[in-house]
Amino acid sequence: MQHEDLTRLEREYLACVWQRASYLDDAKARLDESDLWGETHRRWYAALLRIYQDGNLDWMRLSEEIGSDDAAKVTALEITTPTLIYDRARRIRAIAQRRKVEAVAKRIVLACDNDADISTIAELVNTMRECVDESDATDIIPHREALLRTVNHLDEISKVEHAGITSPVCGAGLLKPYRAGQLVVVAGRPGMGKSAFAWQECATMAEDGHAGLVVSLEMRPEEMVKRDLARRSGITTDRMQSGQMSTYEHQQINDAIKASKDLAIHWTTQVANVTVASVAGWVRRLKRQGHDLRWVAIDYLQLMRAPSTQRREEAIAQVSRGLKLAALELDVTVILLAQLNRKCEDRDDKRPHISDLRESGAIEQDADTVLLMWRPGAYPELADKHDAADHRIIIAKQRGGGLGDVHVRWHGSTTSFHPAEDSAWP
């Protein structure tokens, strides 16, 4: 890890401590001073520990310990979700353990080069073994600490600022708000509107001030933006590209452009060889530049490059698990599009099931939420029984929430979704 990334990681940890020092009662969240790499960070952390052991943290006491200038720097540290202290502590502790192991390894090599006796080398090997064993010291916790962590988590999510982002298309109700660290899978057969759904979610979230990154491996940014302009203006993409728009239609498009020009969305232009590491790197870079990213949308899973392996299922499993871990590490919601296999088309009602996910085992396990796109009227054999605009978003999995269908209206010419009760749309 580069020094600037480690510095950012340690500062995020210190921000968590300052905002919610009670986490230090949990061994999983508490670090040793030596775990921190930066000398200044170690001094700040030591002061925070001393003050907390004497009572609650306060600025006056902190300024007495480390000086008003450093105290101001500590209190200015910010992080959106203090519960990230567990992730930051785990990563900092792992890096510190590697430093210890590397230091002992160098001593072993030096001892061998200098023809040290076997007892000295054996002692160093035992020291290295102890370092490795220490890295697993917090993998087992008593029930009391698990309970404390749960109480802290419930306290955080009860606050409005940590309530997550409500789905713009599904609204408040059956589908719970998207939260940082979640992997949300949106799956469907081709033509069921999964890309349109994801893009409408992203554009509306960005309009509400929630910045994000779109990784589209199937469509160029220009194509996605045209869809957004169609949704906002009511002018179809075909009409836009006809070159024959009326003055009124041009004005509608211009109004849509003005309304969307400041959307907090970033795009990737790379469409080949995109890996989990690529996505994580882009998010880290944007965060270092000061962008408060809340979500990442990826279209779609099966087009991502997986580590070379003999079985496709194993490769998809590695990508799926990697994206879930990235969501936790980067403190973002990952909205991941995925293809369904053809099994649903063999059923009489064509209704998709979660088991229809291609290479589904790992995806089902890693996802916090799975949404299946179903528009029965799109199938000729069901067209006489279902309105062509009738669309169901099936909540097939939702940790901490219920399952069921969200009914919306599909407007094909503008590739957009609207509330089922909205009479303004056919």
C-alpha positions as CSV (number, residue, x, y, z in Angstrom):
1,M,0.0,0.0,0.0
2,Q,1.3,3.5,-0.9
3,H,2.2,5.8,1.9
4,E,-0.6,8.3,1.0
5,D,-3.2,5.5,1.0
6,L,-2.0,4.3,4.4
7,T,-2.0,7.9,5.8
8,R,-5.6,8.3,4.6
9,L,-6.6,5.0,6.2
10,E,-5.1,5.9,9.5
11,R,-6.7,9.3,9.5
12,E,-10.1,7.7,8.8
13,Y,-9.5,5.4,11.8
14,L,-8.7,8.4,14.0
15,A,-11.8,10.2,12.7
16,C,-13.9,7.2,13.8
17,V,-12.3,7.3,17.3
18,W,-12.9,11.0,17.7
19,Q,-16.5,10.8,16.6
20,R,-17.4,7.7,18.6
21,A,-14.7,6.8,21.2
22,S,-17.0,4.1,22.7
23,Y,-15.9,1.8,19.9
24,L,-12.5,1.6,21.8
25,D,-14.3,-0.7,24.3
26,D,-14.4,-3.3,21.5
27,A,-11.2,-5.2,21.1
28,K,-11.9,-5.7,17.4
29,A,-11.9,-1.9,16.9
30,R,-9.1,-1.0,19.2
31,L,-5.5,-0.8,17.9
32,D,-2.2,-0.8,19.7
33,E,-0.2,2.5,19.3
34,S,2.5,0.5,17.4
35,D,0.0,-0.6,14.8
36,L,-0.1,3.0,13.4
37,W,2.6,3.8,10.8
38,G,2.6,7.6,11.1
39,E,4.5,9.0,14.1
40,T,2.1,11.9,14.4
41,H,-0.8,9.5,14.2
42,R,0.6,7.4,17.0
43,R,1.0,10.5,19.2
44,W,-2.6,11.6,18.5
45,Y,-4.0,8.1,19.1
46,A,-2.1,7.8,22.4
47,A,-3.6,11.0,23.6
48,L,-7.1,10.0,22.6
49,L,-6.7,6.7,24.5
50,R,-5.4,8.5,27.6
51,I,-8.3,11.0,27.5
52,Y,-10.9,8.3,26.9
53,Q,-9.7,6.2,29.8
54,D,-10.1,9.2,32.1
55,G,-13.6,10.0,30.7
56,N,-15.2,11.4,27.5
57,L,-13.2,13.0,24.8
58,D,-13.3,16.8,24.7
59,W,-11.3,19.4,22.7
60,M,-9.9,21.3,25.7
61,R,-8.3,18.2,27.2
62,L,-7.0,17.1,23.7
63,S,-5.4,20.5,23.1
64,E,-3.7,20.2,26.5
65,E,-2.3,16.8,25.5
66,I,-1.1,17.5,21.9
67,G,-1.4,21.3,21.5
68,S,-4.2,23.4,20.0
69,D,-2.9,23.1,16.4
70,D,-2.8,19.3,16.4
71,A,-6.1,19.2,18.3
72,A,-7.7,21.3,15.6
73,K,-6.4,18.8,12.9
74,V,-7.8,15.8,14.8
75,T,-11.3,17.4,15.3
76,A,-11.4,18.4,11.6
77,L,-11.0,14.7,10.5
78,E,-14.2,13.5,9.0
79,I,-15.8,10.2,8.0
80,T,-19.4,9.6,7.0
81,T,-19.9,6.3,8.9
82,P,-18.1,5.8,12.2
83,T,-18.9,2.0,12.1
84,L,-16.1,1.8,9.5
85,I,-13.8,1.7,12.4
86,Y,-13.9,-2.1,12.3
87,D,-12.8,-2.2,8.7
88,R,-10.1,0.4,9.1
89,A,-8.8,-1.3,12.3
90,R,-8.6,-4.6,10.5
91,R,-6.7,-3.3,7.6
92,I,-4.3,-1.2,9.6
93,R,-3.7,-4.1,12.0
94,A,-3.0,-6.4,9.0
95,I,-0.5,-3.9,7.5
96,A,1.3,-3.6,10.9
97,Q,1.5,-7.4,11.2
98,R,3.1,-7.5,7.8
99,R,5.7,-4.9,8.8
100,K,6.5,-7.0,11.9
101,V,6.8,-10.2,9.8
102,E,9.0,-8.5,7.2
103,A,11.3,-7.2,10.0
104,V,11.7,-10.6,11.5
105,A,12.2,-12.2,8.0
106,K,15.1,-9.7,7.4
107,R,16.7,-10.7,10.7
108,I,16.4,-14.4,9.8
109,V,18.1,-13.8,6.4
110,L,20.8,-11.7,8.0
111,A,21.4,-14.5,10.6
112,C,21.7,-17.1,7.9
113,D,24.1,-14.9,5.9
114,N,26.3,-14.5,9.0
115,D,26.3,-18.2,9.8
116,A,24.4,-17.8,13.1
117,D,23.9,-21.0,15.1
118,I,20.7,-23.0,14.6
119,S,19.3,-22.0,18.0
120,T,19.4,-18.3,17.1
121,I,17.7,-19.0,13.8
122,A,15.1,-21.2,15.5
123,E,14.3,-18.4,18.0
124,L,13.8,-16.0,15.2
125,V,11.5,-18.5,13.5
126,N,9.4,-18.8,16.7
127,T,9.2,-15.0,16.9
128,M,7.9,-14.9,13.4
129,R,5.3,-17.6,14.3
130,E,4.2,-15.5,17.2
131,C,3.8,-12.5,14.9
132,V,1.6,-14.6,12.6
133,D,-0.5,-15.9,15.5
134,E,-1.1,-12.4,16.8
135,S,-2.7,-11.5,13.5
136,D,-5.5,-13.9,14.3
137,A,-5.9,-12.6,17.9
138,T,-9.1,-10.7,17.2
139,D,-10.8,-13.3,15.1
140,I,-12.6,-14.7,18.2
141,I,-14.7,-12.3,20.3
142,P,-16.9,-12.9,23.3
143,H,-20.6,-12.3,23.1
144,R,-20.3,-9.1,25.1
145,E,-18.3,-7.5,22.4
146,A,-20.6,-8.8,19.6
147,L,-23.5,-7.2,21.6
148,L,-21.6,-3.9,22.0
149,R,-20.9,-3.8,18.2
150,T,-24.6,-4.4,17.5
151,V,-25.7,-1.6,19.8
152,N,-23.3,0.8,18.1
153,H,-24.5,-0.2,14.7
154,L,-28.2,0.2,15.6
155,D,-27.3,3.6,17.1
156,E,-25.7,4.6,13.8
157,I,-28.5,3.6,11.5
158,S,-31.1,5.3,13.7
159,K,-29.6,8.6,12.6
160,V,-31.0,10.4,9.6
161,E,-27.7,11.0,8.0
162,H,-26.9,7.3,8.0
163,A,-30.3,6.1,6.9
164,G,-29.0,5.2,3.5
165,I,-30.3,6.2,0.0
166,T,-33.9,5.4,-0.8
167,S,-34.4,3.8,-4.2
168,P,-35.6,6.5,-6.6
169,V,-37.6,4.0,-8.8
170,C,-39.0,1.7,-6.0
171,G,-39.5,4.4,-3.4
172,A,-39.7,4.0,0.3
173,G,-41.5,0.8,1.3
174,L,-40.7,-2.8,0.7
175,L,-37.2,-2.1,-0.6
176,K,-35.0,-0.8,2.2
177,P,-32.6,2.1,1.5
178,Y,-29.2,1.3,0.0
179,R,-26.5,1.5,2.6
180,A,-22.7,1.7,2.4
181,G,-21.0,-1.7,2.2
182,Q,-23.9,-3.3,0.4
183,L,-23.8,-5.3,-2.8
184,V,-27.1,-4.9,-4.7
185,V,-27.5,-7.2,-7.7
186,V,-30.0,-6.2,-10.4
187,A,-30.6,-9.1,-12.7
188,G,-32.8,-9.8,-15.7
189,R,-33.0,-11.3,-19.2
190,P,-31.9,-9.1,-22.1
191,G,-34.5,-6.4,-22.9
192,M,-36.0,-6.4,-19.4
193,G,-34.7,-2.9,-18.5
194,K,-32.0,-3.7,-16.0
195,S,-29.6,-1.1,-17.5
196,A,-32.4,1.5,-17.7
197,F,-33.4,0.8,-14.1
198,A,-29.8,1.1,-12.8
199,W,-29.1,4.3,-14.8
200,Q,-32.4,5.9,-13.6
201,E,-31.4,5.0,-10.0
202,C,-27.9,6.5,-10.5
203,A,-29.0,9.7,-12.2
204,T,-31.7,10.4,-9.6
205,M,-29.4,9.6,-6.7
206,A,-26.8,12.0,-8.2
207,E,-29.5,14.6,-8.6
208,D,-30.2,14.3,-4.9
209,G,-26.5,15.0,-4.2
210,H,-25.2,11.4,-3.8
211,A,-22.1,11.2,-6.0
212,G,-21.1,8.0,-7.7
213,L,-19.2,6.1,-10.4
214,V,-20.7,4.4,-13.4
215,V,-18.7,1.5,-14.9
216,S,-20.5,0.6,-18.1
217,L,-19.0,-2.3,-20.0
218,E,-21.8,-2.5,-22.5
219,M,-22.7,1.0,-23.4
220,R,-20.8,4.2,-23.9
221,P,-21.5,7.2,-21.6
222,E,-23.1,9.1,-24.5
223,E,-25.7,6.4,-24.9
224,M,-26.6,6.4,-21.2
225,V,-26.8,10.2,-21.1
226,K,-29.2,10.2,-24.1
227,R,-31.4,7.9,-22.1
228,D,-31.4,10.3,-19.2
229,L,-32.2,13.2,-21.5
230,A,-35.1,11.2,-23.0
231,R,-36.4,10.5,-19.5
232,R,-36.2,14.1,-18.4
233,S,-37.6,15.7,-21.6
234,G,-40.1,13.1,-22.8
235,I,-38.4,13.1,-26.3
236,T,-37.4,9.7,-27.5
237,T,-33.8,8.8,-28.3
238,D,-34.9,8.0,-31.9
239,R,-36.4,11.4,-32.2
240,M,-33.2,13.0,-30.9
241,Q,-31.1,11.3,-33.5
242,S,-33.5,12.0,-36.4
243,G,-32.2,15.5,-37.0
244,Q,-35.8,16.7,-37.4
245,M,-36.7,17.9,-33.9
246,S,-39.1,20.9,-33.6
247,T,-38.2,24.1,-31.9
248,Y,-40.3,22.9,-28.9
249,E,-38.4,19.6,-28.7
250,H,-35.0,21.4,-28.9
251,Q,-36.1,23.5,-26.0
252,Q,-37.2,20.5,-24.0
253,I,-33.8,18.9,-24.6
254,N,-32.0,22.1,-23.6
255,D,-33.9,22.2,-20.4
256,A,-33.0,18.6,-19.7
257,I,-29.3,19.4,-20.3
258,K,-29.4,22.4,-17.9
259,A,-31.1,20.2,-15.3
260,S,-28.5,17.5,-15.5
261,K,-25.2,19.3,-16.3
262,D,-24.0,19.3,-12.7
263,L,-24.9,15.7,-11.8
264,A,-22.3,14.2,-9.4
265,I,-21.6,11.3,-11.7
266,H,-18.2,10.0,-12.9
267,W,-17.8,7.7,-15.9
268,T,-15.2,5.2,-16.9
269,T,-14.3,4.9,-20.5
270,Q,-12.4,1.6,-20.2
271,V,-14.6,-1.3,-21.4
272,A,-12.1,-4.1,-21.7
273,N,-10.1,-6.0,-19.0
274,V,-12.0,-4.3,-16.1
275,T,-11.3,-6.1,-12.8
276,V,-12.3,-5.6,-9.2
277,A,-8.9,-4.0,-8.6
278,S,-9.6,-1.5,-11.4
279,V,-12.9,-0.5,-9.9
280,A,-11.4,-0.1,-6.4
281,G,-8.5,1.9,-7.8
282,W,-10.9,4.3,-9.6
283,V,-13.0,4.8,-6.4
284,R,-9.9,5.4,-4.2
285,R,-8.5,8.0,-6.7
286,L,-11.8,9.9,-6.8
287,K,-12.0,9.9,-3.0
288,R,-8.5,11.2,-2.8
289,Q,-9.5,14.0,-5.1
290,G,-12.2,15.0,-2.6
291,H,-15.3,13.4,-4.2
292,D,-17.6,11.9,-1.6
293,L,-18.6,8.8,-3.6
294,R,-21.7,7.0,-2.2
295,W,-22.3,4.4,-4.9
296,V,-20.7,2.5,-7.8
297,A,-22.8,1.0,-10.6
298,I,-21.4,-1.8,-12.8
299,D,-23.0,-3.0,-16.0
300,Y,-22.5,-5.9,-15.9
301,L,-20.9,-8.8,-13.9
302,Q,-20.4,-11.3,-16.7
303,L,-18.3,-8.8,-18.7
304,M,-15.8,-8.2,-16.0
305,R,-12.4,-9.9,-16.3
306,A,-12.0,-12.6,-13.7
307,P,-8.8,-14.2,-12.5
308,S,-7.8,-17.1,-14.8
309,T,-9.4,-20.3,-13.6
310,Q,-10.6,-23.5,-15.2
311,R,-14.2,-23.1,-14.2
312,R,-16.4,-20.0,-15.1
313,E,-18.4,-20.4,-11.9
314,E,-15.2,-20.1,-9.8
315,A,-14.2,-17.0,-11.8
316,I,-17.5,-15.3,-11.3
317,A,-17.5,-16.2,-7.6
318,Q,-14.1,-14.5,-7.2
319,V,-15.4,-11.3,-8.9
320,S,-18.6,-11.4,-6.8
321,R,-16.8,-11.8,-3.5
322,G,-14.3,-9.2,-4.5
323,L,-17.0,-6.6,-5.2
324,K,-18.7,-7.3,-1.9
325,L,-15.4,-6.8,0.0
326,A,-14.7,-3.7,-2.1
327,A,-18.1,-2.2,-1.0
328,L,-17.2,-2.7,2.6
329,E,-13.7,-1.4,2.3
330,L,-14.6,1.6,0.2
331,D,-17.7,2.5,2.1
332,V,-20.0,2.6,-0.9
333,T,-23.0,0.8,-2.3
334,V,-22.2,-1.4,-5.3
335,I,-25.1,-1.8,-7.7
336,L,-24.1,-4.8,-9.9
337,L,-26.0,-5.8,-13.0
338,A,-26.1,-9.4,-14.0
339,Q,-27.6,-11.7,-16.6
340,L,-30.2,-14.4,-16.0
341,N,-30.1,-17.7,-17.8
342,R,-32.9,-18.9,-20.0
343,K,-34.6,-21.1,-17.4
344,C,-37.3,-18.5,-16.6
345,E,-38.4,-18.6,-20.3
346,D,-39.2,-22.3,-20.0
347,R,-41.8,-21.5,-17.3
348,D,-45.4,-20.8,-18.2
349,D,-45.5,-17.4,-16.4
350,K,-41.9,-16.5,-17.4
351,R,-41.3,-15.2,-13.9
352,P,-37.6,-15.2,-13.0
353,H,-36.2,-16.9,-9.8
354,I,-33.0,-16.1,-8.0
355,S,-31.7,-19.5,-9.0
356,D,-31.8,-18.2,-12.6
357,L,-28.7,-16.1,-12.0
358,R,-25.9,-17.3,-14.2
359,E,-23.2,-18.9,-12.0
360,S,-25.7,-18.0,-9.3
361,G,-24.3,-19.7,-6.1
362,A,-21.7,-17.2,-5.1
363,I,-23.8,-14.2,-6.3
364,E,-26.7,-15.2,-4.1
365,Q,-24.4,-15.6,-1.2
366,D,-22.5,-12.4,-1.5
367,A,-25.4,-10.1,-2.4
368,D,-27.2,-8.2,0.3
369,T,-30.1,-7.5,-2.1
370,V,-31.2,-9.2,-5.3
371,L,-33.7,-7.5,-7.6
372,L,-35.1,-9.4,-10.6
373,M,-36.6,-7.5,-13.5
374,W,-39.8,-8.9,-14.9
375,R,-42.0,-7.5,-17.6
376,P,-44.5,-10.3,-18.5
377,G,-46.1,-8.3,-21.4
378,A,-42.8,-8.5,-23.3
379,Y,-43.4,-12.2,-24.0
380,P,-45.8,-12.7,-27.0
381,E,-47.6,-15.6,-25.3
382,L,-48.4,-13.4,-22.3
383,A,-49.1,-10.1,-24.1
384,D,-52.9,-10.6,-24.1
385,K,-53.0,-11.1,-20.3
386,H,-50.6,-8.3,-19.3
387,D,-50.3,-4.6,-20.1
388,A,-47.1,-3.9,-22.1
389,A,-46.1,-1.2,-19.6
390,D,-46.7,-3.4,-16.5
391,H,-43.3,-4.1,-14.9
392,R,-42.4,-5.9,-11.7
393,I,-39.2,-5.4,-9.7
394,I,-39.0,-8.7,-7.8
395,I,-37.1,-8.4,-4.5
396,A,-35.8,-11.9,-4.4
397,K,-33.4,-11.4,-1.5
398,Q,-33.0,-8.6,1.0
399,R,-31.0,-8.9,4.2
400,G,-33.0,-7.4,7.0
401,G,-36.0,-6.8,4.8
402,G,-39.0,-8.5,3.2
403,L,-39.5,-10.1,-0.2
404,G,-42.1,-9.3,-2.8
405,D,-42.9,-7.3,-5.9
406,V,-42.7,-3.6,-6.6
407,H,-45.1,-2.6,-9.4
408,V,-43.9,0.2,-11.7
409,R,-44.7,1.4,-15.3
410,W,-42.3,0.9,-18.1
411,H,-42.1,3.7,-20.8
412,G,-40.3,2.1,-23.6
413,S,-39.8,5.1,-25.9
414,T,-37.9,7.0,-23.2
415,T,-36.5,3.8,-21.5
416,S,-37.7,4.9,-18.1
417,F,-39.7,3.7,-15.1
418,H,-42.6,5.6,-13.4
419,P,-44.7,4.8,-10.3
420,A,-47.6,2.4,-11.1
421,E,-50.1,5.0,-9.9
422,D,-48.7,7.8,-12.1
423,S,-51.5,8.4,-14.6
424,A,-49.3,10.8,-16.7
425,W,-47.7,7.8,-18.3
426,P,-49.4,5.0,-20.3
